[in-house]
Amino acid sequence: MKIPFLSFTEVNQHVKAAMLQSFEDFFDSGWYVLGERVKKFEQEYADYNQVNHCVGISNGLDALHIALLSLGIGAGDEVIVPSNTYIATVLAISFVGARPVFVEPVKATFNIDPQKIAGAITDKTRAIMPVHLYGQCCEMETIMSLAAKHNLFVIEDNAQSQGASYKGKLAGSWGDINGTSFYPGKNLGALGDAGAITTNTEALARKAAVLRNYGSEKKYYNEVIGHNMRLDECQAAFLSVKLPHLAGWTEKRREIGAWYTAALKDCPQLTLPEIADGATHVYHQYVIRTPQRDALQAHLQQQGVGTLIHYPIPPHLQQAYAYLGFKKGDFPIAEEMAETCLSMPLWPGMTQEQVQYVADTIKSFYRS
Ligand SMILES: *Cc1c(COP(=O)(O)O)cnc(C)c1O
């Protein structure tokens, strides 16, 4: 059996005709930047995410960047971020001239440890950026009350967890202003780069909308020094076609996640992902951990199973962040995760038989 890490076949098949029609409508409209398709998708995504406002942005990294700019965070400020996040969260902080301050995750959930945040707060801290990693919503209640107590902003990085929730409230609806990504491999994926900001605060939505469009609301009148970071009209049209399917695709991801857990729970060499009390998971990734990660990955590859490592080097050890002066051992939990984590194949349409084949192949590795 050959099982790719990711396959769009099933998802694409369900939307192909509607996508082609939406492209033709877009093509014929003769309006290609910031038109009615972006506006329509912004309303639809705000409704889906149960927030007052959505602002379409060029990609997830730019969405986080604009979110930080909208809050006025910049040089001299510190922003708290998990030590095991994808580099984009940290880059956004760098782009505004602020300093990332890393806080270790909880091993079982991979998400930032709310108990460790208070210890990282200084008089320069302006914001906390929780990342709902791999599809599980962070323990947002504790994070929000810490932020309120210390007068900090919260910016959720919701690139991986559209539809996940904590105590019934959706990821991307807790923070002051939040970013998400519609990169093709994300749970809701465009056919290229795309992203969005979600917020309940009208003034922040307006700031973000101005900043993404040359700092201008009225054409050729520039209020602030802005960017060109707009969601593409064509991608917005595609996303409107796909959004109604997201809930169904999420159900499939959850089913596949449950299959993996059932098929692997009797494998003592593995640490399986856990879900925190009150949190839900949308399985952007199903990430297992094992000290023999590299050999297991090679074995799976030989047997036709594609896997990936999210992520092999934590941000504090990346060459790009050498200037922060960290060394190996400074964030041992993030480092251990980078050395032991392995993401299983998972996409809507994957069958129980395929999951069983992956599980059996893992077990054959430990028997040999
Ligand atoms: C994908 C991702 C981003 C960046 O999104 P892009 O659209 O690729 O720029 C940011 N944060 C996390 C956690 C991501 O997974």
The ligand as an SDF file (V2000), in Angstrom:
LIG
                    3D

 15 15  0  0  0  0  0  0  0  0999 V2000
    0.8840   27.9050    8.3930 C   0  0  0  0  0  0  0  0  0  0  0  0
    1.1150   28.6170    9.6650 C   0  0  0  0  0  0  0  0  0  0  0  0
    1.3440   29.9950    9.7190 C   0  0  0  0  0  0  0  0  0  0  0  0
    1.5810   30.8420    8.4970 C   0  0  0  0  0  0  0  0  0  0  0  0
    0.6030   30.7700    7.5370 O   0  0  0  0  0  0  0  0  0  0  0  0
    1.0340   31.0640    6.0000 P   0  0  0  0  0  0  0  0  0  0  0  0
   -0.2910   31.2350    5.3380 O   0  0  0  0  0  0  0  0  0  0  0  0
    1.7960   29.9010    5.5230 O   0  0  0  0  0  0  0  0  0  0  0  0
    1.8190   32.3230    5.9910 O   0  0  0  0  0  0  0  0  0  0  0  0
    1.4460   30.5970   10.9470 C   0  0  0  0  0  0  0  0  0  0  0  0
    1.3760   29.8890   12.0870 N   0  0  0  0  0  0  0  0  0  0  0  0
    1.1860   28.5590   12.0850 C   0  0  0  0  0  0  0  0  0  0  0  0
    1.1030   27.8400   13.3880 C   0  0  0  0  0  0  0  0  0  0  0  0
    1.0630   27.8730   10.8820 C   0  0  0  0  0  0  0  0  0  0  0  0
    0.8940   26.5610   10.8950 O   0  0  0  0  0  0  0  0  0  0  0  0
  1  2  1  0
  2  3  1  0
  2 14  2  0
  3  4  1  0
  3 10  2  0
  4  5  1  0
  5  6  1  0
  6  7  2  0
  6  8  1  0
  6  9  1  0
 10 11  1  0
 11 12  2  0
 12 13  1  0
 12 14  1  0
 14 15  1  0
M  END
$$$$
